[in-house]
Amino acid sequence: MMHDSDEGTPLVRRTRVTTQRRNDEDEDDDFDLILDHADDDEEKKRFFHPMNQRDKSLDDSSFGLPTIDLSKQDRRNPLVRAFAALHRLLQASSLKAVPPLEDARHYEDTGNDEPWSCSIGTREENGVWINYKDRAGSIMSVMVWILICYSIYTVLLLAVHGHVPLTLTCLYCTLAVLMLSSHAKTALTDPGAVPSSAVPLPEHQHNTFHSMCSQCQTYKPEKSHHCRICNRCISGMDHHCPWMNNCIGAANMKHFILFLIYTWTASALVLLLFIVNYFFCTSALCEFTGVEIVLVRVMSLISLGALMFTSSMLMNVIFNVVTGTSTIDRLKMKLADTWHNETAAEIPLTDIFGIGPKWTWMLPTDPLFDDYDRVMGYSTRQRLLRKVRAP
């Protein structure tokens, strides 16, 4: 590199410094020119006034700059807003239950706290909850849909040939639709991820120590656990289900239980139908031929496996509700040999199915809780402020 004979600084560096000084001098000259064209001393003072006390008449538009609207508005384009509205409609379903008007004991928040970006994932800024990064879970979740659709096809094919009564066919198809709806709600519903703005409940804020998640670096409510697959802390987390490709937490426990109930009922119905058909029916309509034999055998194996799996899971869920624990907590207590010392209270059914009418408990609709913060185990500053300001 070439050097000047008088100075030890490289010429390239000296040229950059000289150019920067000239640019600064040009900016100073432009600023002096603006002051020279000012009409009075009062207008000149505005340029030296602190930014936080500057005259409101001098905004960004005065200098030809675009103004920045800091109000909380939806700035998404129409296509993204339409997609988000369709997703909310599918997620809430057309059967969303509303409590009676005289019963105001439900969580209501009119603030627009949803993410502005229409993106999928499990991060806090994602608008659509989908755990797409877990490939094994995604494959297993799709397999559930394939098996259910296969069972629908088999029952319809048998009904067309007169092997299954029309009443049982309609009943099974209804259960299958409810299975698919419950599975979709469980997989696409936020299970209760703790946001970064979470704070302890007012009755717990006087405590000296609060748990913090070392992974999320946020407040960790009681009975919450960090899922390494979803990479989020989940309130009331029971376990991570690969068949759902999602965690089972406080917000989607209802949908998971309904899926188990519908699957158990449909599997028992199919097995009972095939047993009666094979051992007790003597009519010619009960004889399967050709490809029907293969379809019935495969569906019998699928139904038997689903019946055994859902039976064990239902017993596990019922035990957790009665004892007030979760699958993760129970395993930890068994390892530490402290199971006999725990005396947790029973989980109220309203904390799972909501306070809506009882007939809505058997539908895959979003539950309405009497106290959302209490069920989730945390609150946010925004919700606390809205509660204080509420009339």
Sequence and secondary structure as in RCSB ss.txt:
>XXXX:A:sequence
MMHDSDEGTPLVRRTRVTTQRRNDEDEDDDFDLILDHADDDEEKKRFFHPMNQRDKSLDDSSFGLPTIDLSKQDR
RNPLVRAFAALHRLLQASSLKAVPPLEDARHYEDTGNDEPWSCSIGTREENGVWINYKDRAGSIMSVMVWILICY
SIYTVLLLAVHGHVPLTLTCLYCTLAVLMLSSHAKTALTDPGAVPSSAVPLPEHQHNTFHSMCSQCQTYKPEKSH
HCRICNRCISGMDHHCPWMNNCIGAANMKHFILFLIYTWTASALVLLLFIVNYFFCTSALCEFTGVEIVLVRVMS
LISLGALMFTSSMLMNVIFNVVTGTSTIDRLKMKLADTWHNETAAEIPLTDIFGIGPKWTWMLPTDPLFDDYDRV
MGYSTRQRLLRKVRAP
>XXXX:A:secstr
  B SS SSBHHHHHHHHHHHHHHHHHHHHHHHHHHT SSHHHHHGGGS GGG  TT  GGGGT      S    
  HHHHHHHHHHHHHHH TT     TT   S    S  S SS  EESSTT SEE  TT HHHHHHHHHHHHHHHH
HHHHHHHHHHTTSS HHHHHHHHHHHHHHHHHHHHHHHS   B  TTEE  GGGTT S   B TTT SB  TT E
EETTTTEEETT  EEETTTTEEE TTTHHHHHHHHHHHHHHHHHHHHHHHHHHHT  SGGG   THHHHHHHHHH
HHHHHHHHHHHHHHHHHHHHHHHT  HHHHHHHHHHT GGG       THHHH SS GGGGGSS     S HHHH
HT EEHHHHHHHHH  
